Amino acid sequence: MLALRLFGKEDLKLEKVGEPTLEEPGAILRVRATSICATDIKAYTTGARTKIPITLGHEFSGEIVDASREYADYIGKRVVVNPNIFCGKCEYCLSGEHVLCPNRYAIGIDVDGSFAEYLKIPDQAFRVGGVQEIPGNLSYEEASLAEPLSACYRGQRKLGIGLGDTVAIIGAGPIGIMHLKLAKAAGASKVIISEVDERRARVAEELGVDHVVNPMKEDLEKRVMELTGGRGVDAVIVAVGVAQAQKDALRIVAKGGGINFFAGLPAGKEEVPINTNLIHYKQITVLGTSMQTPFEFKRTLEILAQGVVDLKPLITHRYALTDGITAFQTSMKAEGLKVIINP
């Protein structure tokens, strides 16, 4: 079969490799749609992976074409898979906070992923509820976006965004747009996006954001205060891995509000000097989230199936696996939002 494999920094190759086999319990998935994520781009630009070479890809859906006896009923079914494989036994898993599992590993990050014609779904993915059937009204492409959307859903749940809230999102990439759609679906009365790229700002406007601020042309804090009557926003989601964005969040959040540092910072740049008095005197909550629990993954698929959030407008490019290198180049240029590979 064909697979898009990373061999090191900026060393991505389309290769012919052996198909995965069932030597232990699990299933074989025929990948039908898989999208390129910022994490994949980071792996390409840094070469940082626990396993090299590795087949990248962790946002995917497909059809189960073979399975061990335990999962034979799944053969022929359309499924989407949470790429994070949890032990299900540690204190974090037992408390429902699977994302903190010390035994976690991930498809496409620690083991071969979905930029291939086939991949193996491990037994443990089934055991912890990570394999979900795709509702009949969802396409493979829409289902492949359940993974990033569920991470956003977790972030907003932790912030408690709800009816009437004002929300600021820093960054209008695919993740920022997903946060926009979720916040609106939750009943946010006003969503403000901070974005320096004019193309992405226009997309945010087309998809229903209330206001866009370009912090390179306007004072972000001043503009947010104008838009909120001098109060600030109830919640800020930092959807870009930029230190200044984290500092800005502290300035534009309202007293008693919440901030989610949703995007991680690049290695070597994690230390950020911030004014902690803003946290203290404004009595704000600052948190971070990543990944998603099995419950959040399942709930997100239901949100998509019910049409609460429509991700079809985010899919801007489609490529065959044979054009995988070109797909990566398109994604890296930020010429669209979600780039889908159809193996």
C-alpha positions in Angstrom: 0.0 0.0 0.0 1.0 3.7 -0.3 1.9 5.7 2.8 3.1 9.3 3.4 6.1 8.8 5.8 8.2 11.2 7.7 11.9 10.3 7.9 13.2 13.5 9.6 13.1 17.2 9.5 11.4 18.3 6.2 11.9 14.8 4.9 8.5 13.5 3.8 8.2 10.7 1.2 5.4 8.8 -0.4 6.4 5.1 -0.2 5.1 1.7 -0.8 4.9 -0.3 2.4 3.3 -3.5 3.6 -0.3 -3.5 4.7 -1.0 -3.7 8.4 -1.8 -7.2 9.7 -3.9 -8.6 12.6 -1.4 -10.3 14.8 -3.3 -9.4 18.0 -6.9 -8.2 18.7 -8.0 -5.1 16.7 -9.2 -4.2 13.3 -7.9 -2.9 9.9 -9.3 0.3 8.6 -9.5 1.3 5.0 -8.8 5.1 5.3 -11.4 7.1 3.3 -10.6 10.6 4.5 -7.8 12.1 6.6 -7.0 15.8 7.2 -3.8 17.6 7.7 -3.3 19.2 11.1 -1.0 21.8 12.5 0.6 19.0 14.5 1.5 17.2 11.3 3.1 20.4 10.0 5.0 20.8 13.2 6.3 17.3 12.9 7.4 18.0 9.3 9.2 21.2 10.1 11.0 19.8 13.3 11.3 16.1 12.6 10.3 15.5 16.2 8.5 12.2 16.7 9.0 9.4 19.1 9.2 7.0 16.1 11.1 7.7 12.9 10.2 6.9 10.2 6.5 7.2 10.9 3.3 7.5 8.8 1.7 10.7 9.9 -2.0 11.5 10.2 -4.4 11.4 13.1 -7.6 13.0 11.9 -9.3 10.3 9.9 -12.3 8.1 9.1 -12.9 5.0 7.1 -14.4 1.6 6.7 -13.4 -1.5 8.7 -12.4 -4.2 6.2 -11.0 -6.8 8.6 -11.2 -7.5 12.3 -10.3 -10.0 15.0 -13.0 -12.3 16.4 -13.9 -9.8 19.1 -14.7 -7.1 16.7 -16.0 -9.1 13.7 -19.4 -7.2 13.9 -17.6 -4.0 12.9 -16.5 -5.3 9.5 -18.1 -3.2 6.7 -19.0 -0.4 9.1 -18.0 3.3 8.6 -16.2 4.5 11.7 -14.2 7.4 13.0 -11.5 6.8 15.6 -10.1 8.9 18.5 -6.4 8.7 17.8 -5.6 8.9 21.4 -5.3 5.5 23.0 -5.9 5.5 26.8 -5.2 2.7 29.3 -8.7 3.1 30.9 -7.3 1.9 34.3 -5.2 4.8 35.8 -6.7 7.3 38.2 -7.1 9.9 35.5 -9.0 7.5 33.2 -11.1 6.3 36.1 -12.0 9.9 37.0 -13.0 10.7 33.4 -9.9 12.8 32.6 -8.4 10.4 30.1 -6.3 13.1 28.4 -4.0 13.1 31.5 -3.4 9.3 31.2 0.4 8.7 31.7 0.1 5.5 29.5 -1.5 7.3 26.5 -0.1 7.0 23.0 -1.5 8.3 19.8 -2.0 7.1 16.3 0.0 9.1 13.8 2.2 10.5 16.6 3.6 7.5 18.4 2.5 4.7 15.9 1.8 4.8 12.2 -1.1 6.9 11.3 -3.7 7.7 8.6 -1.8 9.1 5.7 -2.0 5.7 4.2 -4.4 3.4 2.4 -4.9 1.2 5.5 -4.1 1.4 9.2 -4.5 -0.8 12.3 -6.9 0.1 15.0 -5.6 -1.3 18.3 -7.8 -3.4 20.7 -7.6 -0.7 23.3 -9.2 1.9 21.1 -12.4 -0.3 21.1 -12.1 -1.0 24.9 -12.2 2.7 25.9 -14.9 3.8 23.4 -12.6 5.4 20.9 -14.2 3.8 17.9 -17.5 5.3 16.9 -19.8 4.5 13.9 -20.4 7.4 11.6 -24.0 8.5 11.4 -25.5 8.0 8.0 -25.9 11.7 7.2 -22.2 12.5 7.7 -19.6 12.1 5.0 -16.2 10.5 5.7 -14.7 14.0 5.3 -16.9 15.6 7.9 -16.3 12.7 10.3 -12.6 13.0 9.9 -12.9 16.5 11.5 -14.5 15.1 14.7 -11.0 14.9 16.3 -10.0 18.5 16.1 -13.6 19.7 16.8 -13.8 17.5 19.9 -10.6 19.1 21.2 -12.2 22.5 20.7 -15.4 21.2 22.4 -13.4 20.1 25.4 -11.7 23.6 25.6 -15.1 25.4 25.6 -16.6 23.0 28.1 -13.8 23.7 30.5 -14.3 27.5 30.0 -18.1 27.1 30.5 -19.0 29.2 27.5 -22.8 29.6 27.4 -25.8 31.7 26.5 -25.1 35.5 26.3 -21.3 35.3 26.8 -18.9 37.5 24.9 -15.9 35.5 23.5 -12.6 36.5 21.9 -10.7 34.1 19.8 -7.1 34.9 18.9 -6.4 33.2 15.5 -8.7 32.5 12.6 -7.1 29.3 11.3 -9.2 26.0 11.2 -9.1 25.7 15.0 -10.1 29.3 15.5 -13.1 28.9 13.1 -14.1 25.7 14.9 -14.1 27.6 18.2 -16.2 30.4 16.5 -18.8 27.9 15.4 -19.0 26.2 18.8 -19.2 29.4 20.7 -22.1 30.6 18.5 -23.8 27.2 18.8 -23.5 27.5 22.6 -25.3 30.9 22.5 -22.5 33.4 22.7 -23.9 36.8 22.0 -20.8 38.3 20.6 -17.6 36.7 19.2 -14.6 38.8 18.3 -11.7 37.3 16.4 -8.1 38.7 16.4 -6.4 37.8 13.1 -3.5 39.3 11.1 -4.0 37.4 7.9 -6.5 39.2 5.7 -7.6 36.1 3.9 -8.5 34.3 7.1 -10.2 37.4 8.5 -12.5 37.4 5.5 -13.3 33.8 5.9 -14.2 34.4 9.6 -16.5 37.3 8.5 -18.2 35.0 5.9 -18.7 32.3 8.6 -20.5 34.6 11.0 -18.0 36.3 13.4 -19.4 39.5 14.8 -16.1 41.5 14.7 -12.6 41.0 13.4 -9.6 42.9 14.7 -6.2 43.0 13.1 -3.8 43.6 16.0 -1.1 44.8 13.5 -3.4 47.7 12.5 -5.4 48.3 15.6 -4.8 48.3 19.3 -6.5 45.0 20.3 -7.2 45.9 23.9 -8.7 49.3 23.0 -10.9 47.8 20.3 -12.2 45.0 22.5 -13.0 47.4 25.2 -14.9 49.6 22.7 -16.9 46.5 21.6 -17.8 45.5 25.1 -18.5 48.8 26.7 -15.2 48.8 28.6 -15.8 45.5 30.3 -13.8 43.0 28.3 -14.9 39.6 27.2 -16.1 36.7 29.3 -13.8 34.2 27.7 -10.6 34.3 25.6 -9.4 31.3 23.5 -5.8 31.6 22.3 -5.8 29.5 19.2 -2.3 30.4 18.0 1.1 29.3 19.4 2.3 32.9 19.9 3.5 34.3 23.2 2.2 37.8 22.6 -1.3 36.3 22.1 -1.2 34.9 25.6 -0.2 38.3 27.0 -3.0 40.0 25.0 -5.5 37.5 26.4 -4.8 38.8 30.0 -5.5 42.3 28.9 -8.8 41.8 27.1 -10.6 39.4 29.4 -13.2 40.8 31.8 -12.9 40.6 35.6 -13.9 37.1 36.7 -13.5 35.8 33.1 -11.6 32.8 31.8 -8.7 32.2 29.4 -7.8 29.0 27.6 -4.3 28.7 26.2 -5.6 26.3 23.6 -2.5 26.3 21.4 0.9 25.2 22.7 4.0 27.3 22.2 7.0 26.1 20.1 9.7 24.1 21.9 12.3 26.4 23.4 9.8 29.3 23.6 7.6 28.1 26.4 8.7 30.6 29.0 6.5 33.7 28.8 6.8 36.7 31.1 3.2 37.8 32.0 1.7 40.3 34.4 0.4 37.9 37.1 -1.3 40.9 38.9 -3.8 40.9 36.1 -4.7 37.3 37.1 -4.8 38.2 40.8 -6.7 41.5 40.7 -9.1 40.6 37.9 -9.7 37.2 39.5 -9.6 35.4 36.2 -9.1 31.7 35.5 -6.3 30.7 33.2 -6.3 27.1 31.9 -5.1 25.0 29.1 -6.7 22.0 27.3 -5.6 19.6 24.7 -7.0 16.4 23.2 -10.4 15.0 24.1 -11.9 12.3 26.3 -13.9 9.4 24.8 -17.1 11.1 26.0 -16.2 14.4 24.3 -15.3 12.6 21.1 -18.6 10.8 21.0 -20.6 13.9 21.9 -18.9 15.9 19.1 -19.9 13.3 16.5 -23.5 13.8 17.7 -23.1 17.6 17.4 -22.0 17.1 13.8 -24.7 14.6 13.0 -27.4 16.9 14.4 -26.2 19.8 12.3 -25.5 22.0 15.3 -22.1 22.8 13.8 -21.5 22.6 10.0 -17.8 22.0 9.1 -18.3 21.6 5.4 -17.2 25.2 4.7 -13.9 24.5 6.4 -12.9 21.9 3.8 -11.2 23.9 1.1 -8.8 21.5 -0.6 -8.9 17.8 -1.5 -6.0 15.6 -2.7 -5.4 12.0 -3.5 -2.7 10.3 -1.5 -0.5 10.3 -4.5 -0.5 14.1 -4.3 0.2 14.0 -0.5 3.3 16.1 -0.8 1.4 18.8 -2.7 -1.3 18.6 0.0 1.3 19.3 2.7 2.7 22.3 0.8 -0.8 23.7 0.4 -1.5 23.4 4.1 1.8 25.0 5.0 1.1 28.0 2.9 -2.2 28.5 4.8 -4.0 28.9 1.4 -7.1 27.4 2.8 -8.5 25.9 6.0 -8.7 22.1 6.2 -6.8 20.1 3.6 -8.3 16.6 3.1 -6.4 13.6 1.7 -8.6 10.9 0.2 -6.4 7.7 0.0 
